[in-house]
Amino acid sequence: MKKKSKLIKAGLVGYPLGYSISPMIHEFLFEQAGRDGEYRAIKIQPDNFIERIPNILREYPYLNVTIPYKKEIVAHLQGTSDSARILGVVNTVVNELGYNTDGIGMELALADWDKPEQALIIGSGNTSRTALYTFIEMAVPNIYMIHRNALSLQKLKNDLIQSINIEIESTGSFKFPDSEQKITFFVDQEDVFESEVQFDLLINTTSGGMYPEIDQLPIKPEILNHLLSESKPKVFDVIYNPLRTRLLSLAEQNNLEYQNGLAMLFYQAYASHAIWFSEDCSPTKAKQLWHDFQNKFDPEKLITELQLQEKND
Protein backbone atom coordinates (compact mmCIF):
# COMPACT_ATOMS: atom_id res chain seq x y z
CA MET A 1 0.00 0.00 0.00
CA LYS A 2 1.39 3.40 -1.03
CA LYS A 3 2.07 5.71 1.88
CA LYS A 4 0.06 8.92 1.72
CA SER A 5 2.24 12.01 1.43
CA LYS A 6 2.10 14.63 4.16
CA LEU A 7 -0.14 17.59 3.35
CA ILE A 8 1.84 20.72 2.47
CA LYS A 9 0.53 23.72 4.39
CA ALA A 10 0.96 27.10 2.71
CA GLY A 11 -0.82 30.40 2.93
CA LEU A 12 -1.03 34.11 2.26
CA VAL A 13 -0.69 36.54 5.18
CA GLY A 14 -2.21 40.00 4.84
CA TYR A 15 -5.08 42.35 5.70
CA PRO A 16 -7.61 42.91 4.37
CA LEU A 17 -7.43 40.03 1.90
CA GLY A 18 -10.96 40.02 0.53
CA TYR A 19 -11.40 37.50 -2.25
CA SER A 20 -8.07 36.56 -3.80
CA ILE A 21 -7.10 34.62 -6.90
CA SER A 22 -3.83 33.54 -5.21
CA PRO A 23 -5.19 30.30 -3.64
CA MET A 24 -6.36 29.15 -7.07
CA ILE A 25 -2.94 29.87 -8.60
CA HIS A 26 -1.01 28.08 -5.86
CA GLU A 27 -3.30 25.06 -5.79
CA PHE A 28 -2.91 24.82 -9.58
CA LEU A 29 0.89 24.86 -9.12
CA PHE A 30 0.66 22.16 -6.42
CA GLU A 31 -1.45 20.04 -8.75
CA GLN A 32 0.88 20.48 -11.73
CA ALA A 33 3.87 19.46 -9.60
CA GLY A 34 2.03 16.41 -8.20
CA ARG A 35 2.12 17.77 -4.66
CA ASP A 36 -0.59 17.39 -2.04
CA GLY A 37 -0.92 20.93 -0.78
CA GLU A 38 -3.44 23.44 0.53
CA TYR A 39 -3.16 27.21 0.36
CA ARG A 40 -5.09 29.36 2.82
CA ALA A 41 -5.78 33.07 3.02
CA ILE A 42 -4.64 34.05 6.53
CA LYS A 43 -6.20 37.38 7.47
CA ILE A 44 -4.53 39.09 10.45
CA GLN A 45 -5.74 42.40 11.78
CA PRO A 46 -2.89 44.87 12.43
CA ASP A 47 -3.53 44.94 16.18
CA ASN A 48 -3.01 41.16 16.34
CA PHE A 49 -0.05 40.76 13.99
CA ILE A 50 2.77 40.69 16.56
CA GLU A 51 0.86 38.23 18.73
CA ARG A 52 -0.24 35.86 15.97
CA ILE A 53 2.66 35.77 13.49
CA PRO A 54 5.04 33.55 15.56
CA ASN A 55 2.45 30.75 15.70
CA ILE A 56 1.62 31.13 12.01
CA LEU A 57 5.32 30.88 11.09
CA ARG A 58 5.55 27.64 13.08
CA GLU A 59 2.35 26.18 11.63
CA TYR A 60 2.96 27.18 8.00
CA PRO A 61 6.47 26.48 6.67
CA TYR A 62 5.53 28.02 3.32
CA LEU A 63 4.06 31.52 3.24
CA ASN A 64 3.45 34.47 1.00
CA VAL A 65 3.11 37.93 2.52
CA THR A 66 1.18 40.88 1.15
CA ILE A 67 0.13 44.34 2.34
CA PRO A 68 0.48 45.65 4.97
CA TYR A 69 3.06 43.18 6.34
CA LYS A 70 5.83 42.96 3.73
CA LYS A 71 8.08 45.11 5.91
CA GLU A 72 6.76 44.08 9.32
CA ILE A 73 7.38 40.37 8.73
CA VAL A 74 11.16 40.88 8.46
CA ALA A 75 11.63 41.40 12.22
CA HIS A 76 10.05 37.99 12.90
CA LEU A 77 12.27 35.98 10.53
CA GLN A 78 15.59 34.20 11.03
CA GLY A 79 17.09 35.90 7.96
CA THR A 80 16.43 37.27 4.47
CA SER A 81 17.85 36.93 0.96
CA ASP A 82 19.98 39.70 -0.54
CA SER A 83 17.15 40.97 -2.75
CA ALA A 84 14.72 41.08 0.19
CA ARG A 85 17.31 42.93 2.27
CA ILE A 86 17.95 45.54 -0.44
CA LEU A 87 14.24 46.05 -1.12
CA GLY A 88 13.41 45.97 2.59
CA VAL A 89 10.34 43.82 1.94
CA VAL A 90 9.53 40.10 1.93
CA ASN A 91 6.75 38.37 0.02
CA THR A 92 7.88 34.73 0.34
CA VAL A 93 8.83 32.77 3.46
CA VAL A 94 10.14 29.23 3.83
CA ASN A 95 11.02 27.90 7.28
CA GLU A 96 11.24 31.44 8.69
CA LEU A 97 13.63 32.71 5.98
CA GLY A 98 12.42 35.62 3.85
CA TYR A 99 12.70 36.16 0.11
CA ASN A 100 11.27 38.50 -2.50
CA THR A 101 9.91 37.12 -5.78
CA ASP A 102 8.23 40.34 -6.96
CA GLY A 103 11.18 41.22 -9.20
CA ILE A 104 11.31 37.76 -10.78
CA GLY A 105 7.59 37.95 -11.44
CA MET A 106 7.91 41.35 -13.06
CA GLU A 107 10.88 40.36 -15.23
CA LEU A 108 9.14 37.20 -16.47
CA ALA A 109 5.96 39.16 -17.24
CA LEU A 110 7.96 41.64 -19.32
CA ALA A 111 10.02 38.97 -21.08
CA ASP A 112 7.86 38.93 -24.23
CA TRP A 113 8.77 42.58 -24.90
CA ASP A 114 12.18 43.89 -25.91
CA LYS A 115 14.26 45.29 -23.08
CA PRO A 116 13.45 49.00 -22.82
CA GLU A 117 15.99 51.73 -23.40
CA GLN A 118 13.98 54.46 -21.64
CA ALA A 119 11.68 53.10 -18.90
CA LEU A 120 9.36 55.29 -16.84
CA ILE A 121 8.15 53.99 -13.47
CA ILE A 122 5.07 55.59 -11.91
CA GLY A 123 5.09 55.27 -8.13
CA SER A 124 7.31 55.44 -5.06
CA GLY A 125 6.14 52.54 -2.85
CA ASN A 126 7.31 48.96 -2.43
CA THR A 127 6.34 47.87 -5.94
CA SER A 128 8.08 50.86 -7.51
CA ARG A 129 11.24 49.86 -5.63
CA THR A 130 10.84 46.37 -7.05
CA ALA A 131 10.53 47.80 -10.56
CA LEU A 132 13.54 50.06 -10.03
CA TYR A 133 15.84 47.30 -8.77
CA THR A 134 14.52 44.88 -11.41
CA PHE A 135 15.40 47.35 -14.17
CA ILE A 136 18.81 47.90 -12.60
CA GLU A 137 19.41 44.12 -12.66
CA MET A 138 18.12 43.97 -16.27
CA ALA A 139 20.66 46.67 -17.20
CA VAL A 140 17.99 49.01 -18.57
CA PRO A 141 20.11 52.01 -19.68
CA ASN A 142 17.83 54.85 -18.61
CA ILE A 143 15.31 54.59 -15.77
CA TYR A 144 12.95 57.42 -14.86
CA MET A 145 10.72 57.78 -11.79
CA ILE A 146 7.59 59.90 -11.39
CA HIS A 147 4.86 60.10 -8.73
CA ARG A 148 2.07 62.38 -7.59
CA ASN A 149 3.61 62.57 -4.09
CA ALA A 150 6.90 64.49 -4.25
CA LEU A 151 7.84 63.74 -0.61
CA SER A 152 7.40 60.01 -1.12
CA LEU A 153 9.53 60.12 -4.25
CA GLN A 154 12.20 62.09 -2.36
CA LYS A 155 12.33 59.36 0.30
CA LEU A 156 12.80 56.71 -2.37
CA LYS A 157 15.64 58.78 -3.83
CA ASN A 158 17.34 59.04 -0.42
CA ASP A 159 16.94 55.30 0.21
CA LEU A 160 18.48 54.56 -3.19
CA ILE A 161 21.58 56.60 -2.35
CA GLN A 162 22.05 54.68 0.90
CA SER A 163 21.42 51.15 -0.45
CA ILE A 164 23.51 50.92 -3.63
CA ASN A 165 26.75 52.32 -5.08
CA ILE A 166 25.58 55.25 -7.15
CA GLU A 167 26.89 58.71 -8.03
CA ILE A 168 24.90 61.95 -8.01
CA GLU A 169 24.94 63.70 -11.39
CA SER A 170 22.49 66.46 -10.53
CA THR A 171 19.60 67.17 -8.15
CA GLY A 172 17.39 64.52 -9.71
CA SER A 173 19.82 62.39 -11.71
CA PHE A 174 22.14 59.53 -10.75
CA LYS A 175 24.56 57.24 -12.56
CA PHE A 176 26.38 54.01 -11.78
CA PRO A 177 30.18 54.36 -11.61
CA ASP A 178 30.84 51.09 -13.47
CA SER A 179 28.19 51.32 -16.21
CA GLU A 180 26.26 53.72 -18.43
CA GLN A 181 23.00 53.22 -16.51
CA LYS A 182 21.25 56.35 -15.27
CA ILE A 183 18.29 57.01 -12.98
CA THR A 184 16.34 60.27 -13.19
CA PHE A 185 13.60 61.49 -10.84
CA PHE A 186 10.81 63.77 -12.04
CA VAL A 187 10.13 65.23 -8.60
CA ASP A 188 7.72 67.69 -10.23
CA GLN A 189 5.29 65.88 -12.53
CA GLU A 190 5.07 68.93 -14.77
CA ASP A 191 8.75 68.49 -15.74
CA VAL A 192 7.61 65.73 -18.09
CA PHE A 193 6.25 68.38 -20.46
CA GLU A 194 9.76 69.83 -20.83
CA SER A 195 11.41 66.45 -21.35
CA GLU A 196 12.42 65.30 -24.83
CA VAL A 197 12.82 61.65 -23.77
CA GLN A 198 10.95 59.09 -25.86
CA PHE A 199 9.91 56.45 -23.34
CA ASP A 200 9.52 52.94 -24.71
CA LEU A 201 8.03 51.47 -21.52
CA LEU A 202 5.68 53.00 -18.96
CA ILE A 203 4.93 50.94 -15.86
CA ASN A 204 2.37 51.81 -13.19
CA THR A 205 3.27 50.46 -9.75
CA THR A 206 0.63 52.38 -7.79
CA SER A 207 -2.88 51.30 -6.74
CA GLY A 208 -4.44 54.05 -8.88
CA GLY A 209 -7.25 52.36 -10.79
CA MET A 210 -7.50 49.23 -8.65
CA TYR A 211 -10.96 47.84 -7.90
CA PRO A 212 -13.20 49.33 -6.55
CA GLU A 213 -11.61 52.76 -7.33
CA ILE A 214 -11.60 51.95 -11.04
CA ASP A 215 -11.94 55.57 -12.23
CA GLN A 216 -8.61 56.63 -10.75
CA LEU A 217 -5.41 57.27 -12.67
CA PRO A 218 -1.91 57.00 -11.15
CA ILE A 219 -0.92 60.56 -12.15
CA LYS A 220 -2.66 63.59 -13.68
CA PRO A 221 -4.60 62.69 -16.85
CA GLU A 222 -3.03 65.49 -18.88
CA ILE A 223 0.44 64.13 -18.06
CA LEU A 224 -0.54 60.58 -18.95
CA ASN A 225 -2.14 61.68 -22.21
CA HIS A 226 1.04 63.58 -23.08
CA LEU A 227 3.24 60.57 -22.33
CA LEU A 228 1.09 58.11 -24.26
CA SER A 229 0.59 60.31 -27.31
CA GLU A 230 4.14 61.69 -27.57
CA SER A 231 6.27 58.66 -26.63
CA LYS A 232 3.88 55.83 -27.59
CA PRO A 233 5.40 53.43 -25.04
CA LYS A 234 4.40 49.91 -24.19
CA VAL A 235 2.27 50.13 -21.02
CA PHE A 236 2.43 47.73 -18.08
CA ASP A 237 0.09 48.03 -15.09
CA VAL A 238 0.79 45.84 -12.05
CA ILE A 239 -2.95 45.93 -11.21
CA TYR A 240 -4.95 42.86 -12.24
CA ASN A 241 -8.34 43.73 -10.75
CA PRO A 242 -9.75 45.02 -13.03
CA LEU A 243 -7.84 43.38 -15.86
CA ARG A 244 -8.19 46.57 -17.90
CA THR A 245 -7.62 49.63 -15.76
CA ARG A 246 -8.40 53.15 -16.90
CA LEU A 247 -4.70 53.53 -17.71
CA LEU A 248 -4.77 50.43 -19.94
CA SER A 249 -7.95 51.70 -21.60
CA LEU A 250 -6.07 54.90 -22.48
CA ALA A 251 -3.24 52.77 -23.88
CA GLU A 252 -5.73 50.86 -25.99
CA GLN A 253 -7.26 54.11 -27.28
CA ASN A 254 -3.77 55.16 -28.37
CA ASN A 255 -3.21 51.80 -30.13
CA LEU A 256 -0.37 50.88 -27.76
CA GLU A 257 0.75 47.47 -26.57
CA TYR A 258 -0.26 46.91 -22.96
CA GLN A 259 -0.34 44.28 -20.24
CA ASN A 260 -2.00 43.93 -16.82
CA GLY A 261 -0.44 42.45 -13.69
CA LEU A 262 -2.04 38.99 -13.67
CA ALA A 263 0.90 37.26 -15.37
CA MET A 264 3.24 38.96 -12.88
CA LEU A 265 1.14 37.62 -9.98
CA PHE A 266 1.29 34.11 -11.45
CA TYR A 267 5.05 34.26 -12.00
CA GLN A 268 5.60 35.53 -8.45
CA ALA A 269 3.73 32.46 -7.21
CA TYR A 270 5.74 30.16 -9.47
CA ALA A 271 8.98 31.68 -8.17
CA SER A 272 7.76 31.17 -4.59
CA HIS A 273 7.26 27.45 -5.27
CA ALA A 274 10.76 27.24 -6.77
CA ILE A 275 12.15 28.70 -3.53
CA TRP A 276 9.92 26.61 -1.24
CA PHE A 277 10.95 23.33 -2.86
CA SER A 278 14.54 24.19 -3.86
CA GLU A 279 13.91 23.98 -7.60
CA ASP A 280 15.26 25.96 -10.53
CA CYS A 281 13.15 28.94 -11.56
CA SER A 282 12.83 28.11 -15.25
CA PRO A 283 11.42 30.88 -17.50
CA THR A 284 10.40 28.25 -20.08
CA LYS A 285 8.53 26.17 -17.52
CA ALA A 286 6.96 29.27 -15.96
CA LYS A 287 5.66 30.42 -19.34
CA GLN A 288 4.18 26.99 -20.11
CA LEU A 289 2.46 26.84 -16.71
CA TRP A 290 1.01 30.32 -17.24
CA HIS A 291 -0.29 29.22 -20.65
CA ASP A 292 -1.85 26.09 -19.09
CA PHE A 293 -3.42 28.11 -16.28
CA GLN A 294 -5.08 30.47 -18.76
CA ASN A 295 -6.40 27.51 -20.73
CA LYS A 296 -7.86 25.92 -17.61
CA PHE A 297 -9.29 29.08 -16.09
CA ASP A 298 -10.71 32.11 -17.87
CA PRO A 299 -8.93 35.08 -16.17
CA GLU A 300 -11.62 37.56 -17.26
CA LYS A 301 -14.31 35.36 -15.74
CA LEU A 302 -12.28 34.78 -12.55
CA ILE A 303 -11.79 38.50 -11.90
CA THR A 304 -15.45 39.25 -12.63
CA GLU A 305 -16.49 36.58 -10.13
CA LEU A 306 -14.14 38.03 -7.51
CA GLN A 307 -15.71 41.45 -7.95
CA LEU A 308 -19.22 40.01 -7.57
CA GLN A 309 -18.21 38.11 -4.43
CA GLU A 310 -16.78 41.28 -2.88
CA LYS A 311 -19.91 43.26 -3.74
CA ASN A 312 -22.17 40.59 -2.17
CA ASP A 313 -20.03 40.09 0.93
N, C-alpha and C positions, 0 to 999 in steps of 0.2 A: 504494500500500500504506500502510495506517494505521500510523503510528509508535507503538510500544508505550510506554505511560507508564512512568515510573520507579517502582519499587516503594517505597512509603512504609514506612519502618521505625519502628515504635513499640514501646514495652514498658513493663512494670511492674517497678520496682525495689523490693525488699524482702527480708525474711528473718524467719522461714521463710515461704515462700509457699504450700507445700502445693499442693492442687488449687484453682484459682480459677476463678470464673465470668467474671472480667473479660475474658480474651481473647475469649470468645464474644460478649460485649456489644460490644467494640470492633470486632471483625471484622464483626458485624452492621451497625454504624454505617458502617464503610467501604463495605460492600456497598450500603447504602441510599443513600449519597452518590455511588455510582459510582466509588469510588476503589479503586485497586489497593494494598492495604496488608496488612501482617502485624503481629501484636501478640504479643510474646514475654514470658513471665515470666522476669525476670532476677534470679536468686537470688544475693545477695552476702552472704557471712558477715561479721559485724562486724569481724573482724580484717583483712579484705581491702578494706573499703569505701574508705578513703582512697587506696589504691593503684589500685583498679579504676575508681572513678567518673569520673575525667577521660577515660579512653578511651571509656567508655560514653556520656558526654555528647557526645563527638565523633561516635561511630558512630550514635547514635540522636537525631535532632533532636527527636523527640516522645516524651515520657516521662510516666508517672504514677509517683508515689512513695508508698509505704505504710510501715507500721511496720517497723523502728524508725528510719527515715531521714528523716522529714518535717522534722525540725529540722536534722539533720546536713547535708542536701543544700544548705542555704542558703549555707554558707561556700564552696561550689564553683561558685556561679552568678555571672553577671555583674550580676544585679539581681533585684528582686522587685516584684510589684504591691503596692499599698497594703494590700489585704486580707491578703495573705500576710505583709507586714511587721507588721501589727497583731497577727495571730494567732501570728506567729512560726513558722509551719509552711507547707510547700509540698507540694502533691500533684500539680501539673501543671507540666511544663517544656516550653518550646519554644525551641530555639536558645539554650540556657543562660540563659533568663529564667524565673523562678519565679512561679507563680500558685497560688491556692487556690480550688477549685471546690466544696469541701465545703458551704459555706453556700448556694450556688446549688442544689445537689442537695437539701439539706434543705428549702429554701423551696419548691421545685417539688413535692417529695413531700408537703408539708403543704398545698398550694394548694387541694385539694378540701375542706378543712375551713375553717370560719370562723376568722378571726384570733383567737387567745385573748386574754382579758382578764387572766387569772391563770395564768401558765405556770410549771410546776415542772420544773427540769432536775436529773436525777440524774447526778452525776459531777463530776470536777474536772480531767480530762485534756484532751488536744487537741480531742476531739470535743465536750466540754462547752463549751470556749471557742468553738468554731464555733457551737454552738447559742446561746450567750449573745450573741455579736456579731450573729448572724442575727436574733435576736429584737429586739435594739437597732435594727437597720436596718429591721425590719418595724414598728417603733413599737409593740411589745407594751407595754401600760401598766405591768404589774406582772410582774416576772421574779423567780423564787425559785430558789435553788441549795441542793442537799443532797447529802451524800456520806458514806460510811462512814468515810472518812479525814479527820479534822478538820484535820490539818496540811496536807494536800494542798489542801483547800478554802481554808485561810488563805493559801496561796501564790497561789492564783488570785485571791483578793480583793486581795492586795497588788499583783499584776501589773495588775489592772484599774485601780487607783488611778493607776498610773504611765503607763498607755497611753492613757487617754481622759480628757476633761474631765468630772469627776464630783465631786459634793459629798457629804461624809459627813454622814448624818443622825443615825446612832447607831452603836453598835459593829458591828452586822451589817447596816445599811441605808444605801443610797446613793440619790441622786437626781441627775438631770441639770438643770443650771441653766437651760436654755432649753426645757424640756418638763416634762410631768407624769410621765414614766417613772421608775420606781423599781426598784431591785435589792435583794433581801434574801437574806442567807445564813443558813441554818439550820446553824450550826456544830455544834450538838448535835442529832443526829437526833431525840431525844426531844421537842424543842421543837415538833415538828409536832403532838403531841397537845394542846398548849395553843393552837394557832393556830385562828382562826375563818375563815381564808381558804377559799373554795370554788374549788379549782383546776379550770379547764376544759381544761387540757392537761397531761399528765405525759409527759416524754420521758426515756428511759434512754439515756445516752451512754457507759455503761461496758461492759465485756466480760462482765459477770455474766450467765450463761446461754448464752454462746456455745459452740458445739460444740468439743470434746467434753464440756465441763463444763456439761451441759444442766440439771442440777438446781439450779444456783446462782441466786440472786436478787441484784439490785444493791444493795439495802439490806435491813434486817431485815424478815422476813415480817410481823410484827405492825404495823410502820409502813406497809408497802405495803397491807396489808388495810384499815387505817384510812383511808388516802388514797383507795383505790378505792371503799370502801363509803360514806364520808362525802361526798366531793366528786363522785364519779362522773364523772371526767374522760375525755376522749379519751386514748388511750394510744399512744404512738409509741416503738418500740424500734429503734435503729439497727442492731441485729443482724439478719442475714438467714440465718444458718446456726446453728440451725434457723430455718425460716420462722416457727414459732410457739414462742417461748421460754416459759419457765415464767411470766414476767411477763405475756405476752400470753394465756396460758392462764387466768391469774387474771382478766385483763380480760374474757375471754370468759365466765367463770363469773359475773361481775358484770353481764353483758349490756351491756358498754361497747363503743363503737367503738374499733377498734385497727388498727395498721398496723405491718408490719415494715420493715426497712431496704433491701429489694431495690430498690424504686423510687428511693430516694435514691442508691444505688450507680449505677443506670442513668443518672439525671439528672446525676450528677457526671461520668460518662463523656461524656455528650452535651455538657456544658459544656466539657470538655477539648477535644473536637473543634472546638467553636466558636472556642476560643482558638487552637488549633493552626493552623486554616485561615482565621482572620480573618473569621469569619462572625457574624451576629447570633445571640444565644442566645434563640430564640423559645420561650416557654412552650407555645404551641399546637403547634408542630412537635415539641417534646420529648414532649408528652403523646401525640401520634399515634404517634411512634416507639416509645414505651413500650407502647402498646396493640398495635402490630404485633409487637413482640418477644414479648409474652406469647402472642399468637396462634400465632407460629411455634415457640416453645419453651415447654414446660410447666415453669414455675419450680419447682413441687413436685418434679417428676421430676428436674430438673437438680440440685437441692440433695441429694436422696436419692442420686443417682449420685456426687456429690462425696464424700459421707460414706462410701459403700462403697469408693471408690477410696482414700481416706485410710486406712480400716481395713485394706485389702489391701496397702498399700504396704510 
